[in-house]
Amino acid sequence: MTASRRIYIANRGEIALRIVEACERLGYESVLGVSSADRETLAAKRATRTVVLGEPRSTESYLNQNAVIHAALSSGCDAVHPGYGFLSEKATFARACAEEGLIFIGATPEQLETLGDKLSARAFAESVGVPVSPGGATETLDEALALAAGIGFPILVKAANGGGGRGMKLVTAMDELASAWQVASSEAAAAFGDGTVFLERFVRAAKHIEVQILGDAHGHCVHLGERECTLQFRYQKILEEAPSTALHPDDRKRLHDYALQIGRGLSYQGLGTVEFLYDVETRDICFLEVNPRVQVEHPVTEAVTGVDLVREQILVAFGGELPFTQADIRLQGHAIELRLTAQDPQQGLRPTPGRLTRWRPAPIGGVRVDSHLYEGYLFPPYYDALMAKLVATGADRAGALALAARAIGRLEVEGPITNRTLLARLLEHPDVVANRITTRWLEEEFAEGRLP
């Protein structure tokens, strides 16, 4: 490996710091582009060099493709790591990087185009023999009404381009469809610049299972096991774990095989996550989407496989060959990730930016803390509410849950209101302990919006 590599990091927060640390371990230099609101972050302090892109709003900094590429070129970078969110799934950005001689640390522009539209991703999944849920695209309300009559209720109305729960509505009866379809289309247009939506059958007893894949430019593609991300609130993940204890062994193999069918069918390069819904009652598996980037929850996979995913992602982007085969991947133990956020559970997880007056994660063996925070840090109102990820690894799920509960219980955090109490109470809830939850469990358990 050469120390002359220089990587531009087109992101912020804990993932930017995670990439800086990966660069340090590889002996590479890192250049971090920040908004004026992020000049004092830990990532900015740790990077080899920091450049200011523009004003705090994302459109004037992190989403400004021209500014990002100019900053990468003017600072002499070889490659751009987009992290997650922002520009990480933009085919136009990946192509612009290539045109300027910059390596995009991610999937190819063609793969991003196929996977970025949920409709084309579904079509590709079907073409390689991966099952999808009944549904389809609709351009008019009349088309939506006709399709819904054929699918049956409940139905999920989803944005064709986008994620994070925006442009997504659950409809339980025909008389709710018109307003949900119009709202979903409007939200999708506002959030992603495309109001196209599609309908799919909603699975009531659903587990959200995703499979991590990693491919190189030499035709190799492996999976690194699955993660379960079922504990969600309004489609926002709260807790993730690896592996899933809800799967029948035969179904686990099916999931892994389906993920590889997609990855190998695409000749996929880099890190990717193939997401599925698993019906615990019927054992049916339905493809959801592919996230062609590093995921927020990647540390739980690292914990049970021992593979540094960000390191491998960087190396394959520079043309490296995977250093292991599928037979080399072995899962050991169980890992649980808690997402600590600056949100108020008593207000439906409303964001609560502000100055952090105390930040003391307890040093506990078996617990990893990924965070960009420090005491005195001003948590800005412009971006997502993620403060830290606490990852507990035990010999089994019970041990990981106990360790996670200990970690969140001993965490000292003051300033912004956080979801810390919510996380602590969820970890001791009988349904969570027994993994009897579904993707809608939290909303149904606390329907009034005031979480525990």
Secondary structure, DSSP 4 states (H G I P E B T S, - for coil): --TT-EEEE---HHHHHHHHHHHHHHT-EEEEEEEGGGTTSHHHHHSSEEEEEESSSGGGTTT-HHHHHHHHHHTT-SEEE--SSTTTT-HHHHHHHHHTTPEESSS-HHHHHHHHSHHHHHHHHHHTT--B-SEEEESSHHHHHHHHHHH-SSEEEEESS--TTTT-EEE-SHHHHHHHHHHHHHHHHHHHS---EEEEEPPTTEEEEEEEEEE-TTS-EEEEEEEEEEEEETTEEEEEEES-SSS-HHHHHHHHHHHHHHHHHHT--EEEEEEEEEETTT--EEEEEEE-S--TTHHHHHHHH---HHHHHHHHHTTPPPS--GGG----SEEEEEEEESEEGGGTSEE--EE--EEE----TTEEEEE---TT-EE-SSS--EEEEEEEEESSHHHHHHHHHHHHHH-EEESS--SHHHHHHHHT-HHHHTT---TTHHHHHTTTS---
